[in-house]
Amino acid sequence: MNNYEEIIKHITLRIKALRIERGLSIQELAYRCDMERSNLSRLEAGRTNMTIKTLTIICNALEINIRELFR
């Protein structure tokens, strides 16, 4: 796995963990982000490319700073 893939995997697993930690379903987080559930599901699975804008929206919905995704 190259560095890019490792980073994406870490971020997607972190988003999922934070979502679960907050007791949110994929549907609820998707609603808070104003995106389709299927899009968020693909994002959590690492099957879609994320933009900074999308990450910022997700972080706002999770009420975290974007830095927390990289810890």
C-alpha positions as CSV (number, residue, x, y, z in Angstrom):
1,M,0.0,0.0,0.0
2,N,1.4,3.4,-0.9
3,N,1.4,6.4,1.4
4,Y,-1.7,7.9,-0.3
5,E,-3.7,4.8,0.3
6,E,-2.6,4.5,3.9
7,I,-3.6,8.1,4.6
8,I,-7.0,7.6,2.9
9,K,-7.6,4.4,4.9
10,H,-6.7,6.2,8.2
11,I,-9.0,9.1,7.5
12,T,-11.9,7.0,6.4
13,L,-11.6,4.7,9.5
14,R,-11.3,7.8,11.7
15,I,-14.5,9.3,10.2
16,K,-16.4,6.0,10.8
17,A,-15.0,5.7,14.4
18,L,-16.0,9.3,15.2
19,R,-19.5,8.8,13.7
20,I,-20.0,5.6,15.8
21,E,-18.6,7.2,18.9
22,R,-21.2,9.9,18.6
23,G,-24.0,7.4,18.1
24,L,-24.8,8.5,14.5
25,S,-25.9,6.2,11.7
26,I,-24.5,6.7,8.2
27,Q,-28.0,8.1,7.3
28,E,-27.9,10.7,10.1
29,L,-24.4,11.9,9.4
30,A,-25.2,12.1,5.7
31,Y,-28.3,14.1,6.5
32,R,-26.2,16.5,8.6
33,C,-23.7,16.8,5.7
34,D,-26.5,17.3,3.1
35,M,-25.3,14.3,1.1
36,E,-26.7,11.0,0.0
37,R,-26.2,8.1,2.4
38,S,-24.7,6.1,-0.4
39,N,-22.0,8.8,-1.0
40,L,-21.0,8.8,2.6
41,S,-21.0,5.0,2.7
42,R,-18.6,5.0,-0.3
43,L,-16.5,7.6,1.4
44,E,-16.2,5.6,4.6
45,A,-15.2,2.6,2.6
46,G,-12.5,4.5,0.8
47,R,-14.1,4.0,-2.6
48,T,-14.4,7.7,-3.5
49,N,-12.0,10.6,-3.6
50,M,-12.5,13.1,-0.9
51,T,-12.1,16.8,-1.3
52,I,-11.1,19.3,1.5
53,K,-14.6,20.8,1.1
54,T,-16.2,17.4,1.8
55,L,-13.9,16.7,4.8
56,T,-14.7,20.1,6.2
57,I,-18.4,19.5,5.9
58,I,-18.1,16.1,7.6
59,C,-15.9,17.6,10.4
60,N,-18.5,20.3,11.0
61,A,-21.2,17.7,11.2
62,L,-19.1,15.7,13.7
63,E,-18.3,18.9,15.5
64,I,-14.5,18.3,15.3
65,N,-11.6,20.2,13.9
66,I,-10.2,18.7,10.7
67,R,-6.9,18.0,12.5
68,E,-8.7,15.3,14.5
69,L,-9.0,13.2,11.4
70,F,-5.2,12.8,11.2
71,R,-4.6,11.7,14.8
